Amino acid sequence: MKKGWNCEYIVYKKRQLEERVAKINEVSKRKELEEEIELCDYLLMMLLFSNGETIYDELTMEDFIEDMYEQDFVYTIPSNKLDRIKQITLSLLNLPRLNVEQYKTHIDSKESIEIVGNFLKDKFSDRYYQLYKKTIESNYVLFDKGATLPWVACIDGKPFLRIAKTDDIKMLSALGHEFGHVYRILNNSNKKIENSYCEIESFFCEFNLLLWLIKNNIYSKEAISQFLYLFDTMEQILLMRNFIIEYKLNKINNPIKYREVLNKLQLKKQLNIKSDQDFFDIYSTAIDIDLLTYFNSFMGAINNIDDFDKYEQVIRNIQTGNEDDIGVKVLNKNKGEYDSYLQYRNFLQSQK
């Protein structure tokens, strides 16, 4: 029987889980297994419709207004972290906006798998590479033309990666990013991590992959562009939140008025956002807890980008789920993570 992204295997896993549920009386354990059964159904749906199914359909601005005009900030961010985010956001306002070039270089899935493997062998421990090799050989990675976003799920201890099949640097970069999650999942007793550092291992892996490509002159101009794109997205999210607060967008309770304000502010143009879907995604991230996740993980990874021992330490301590402990491990290298941010931002711009 084939493993991984294979209908027969997922049906088999679902049957196994159902048999386990039937033998368990503990409510919390039953619920956990039932969630994995639902996930099996979702993975099967994606497999059966992988040539056309998308997670998010393209939104129009009209749809966006209808969905978002009455949304307020969903979660309260601690004041000490909010102050740091605000301070860095104000600093970003003084920087010239990034101009990210797009390259249409063809990089297929086979080459992407090989490149990420070579990177892991060169930069990470052998254990990391062996986990990657096992993941690939077990067919746990699906390159899907119908996907719009990379994604990782875990069923009964087995990771399932879905990567948008774009055959370019974004696909290569996403493979490195998502395998960062896999490494943590397979070293973390399958514990679900729900904290504001849950992207640090994926950013760390992706950032180092892109720097490795640049250093070794492997699709270097594409890697520079992709890295700058990640910086640009970070800045768009922070600046979007700043605009939401400054213009009290989350306090407008009339869709017509909301539309008028958005048109007047021309936020898409100010933030150099191309599509309504991108605008929606950035707005959604800026208005809720995803902002803190993106910010903490991005800054933590960039602040420790050359410290592989610190990375392993963070992976181990994420197991505790203690936000304060993780924060100390991630951010105590120095108090100027924004200096590291500027250092790499300037370095990448100088390489163009």
Buried (B, 14 or more C-beta within 10 A) or exposed (E): EEBBBBEEBBEBBBEBBEEBBEEEEEEEEBEBBEEBBEBBEEBBEBBEEBEEBBEEEEBEBEBBBBBBBBBEBEEEBEEEBBEBBBEBBEEBEEEEEBEBEEBEEEBEBEBBBEBBBBBBBEBBEEEBBEBBBEBBEBBBBBBBEBBBEBBBBBBBEBBBBBBBBBBBBBBBBBBBBBBBBBBBBBBBEEEEBEBBBBBBBBBBBBBBBBBBBBEBEBBBBBBBBBBBBBBBBBBBBBBBBBBBBEBEBBEBEEBEEBBEBBEEBEBBEEBBBEEBBBBBBBBBBBBBBBBBBBBBBBBBBBBBBEEBEBBBBBBEBBBEEEBEEBBEBBBEBEEEBBEBBBEBBEEBBEEE
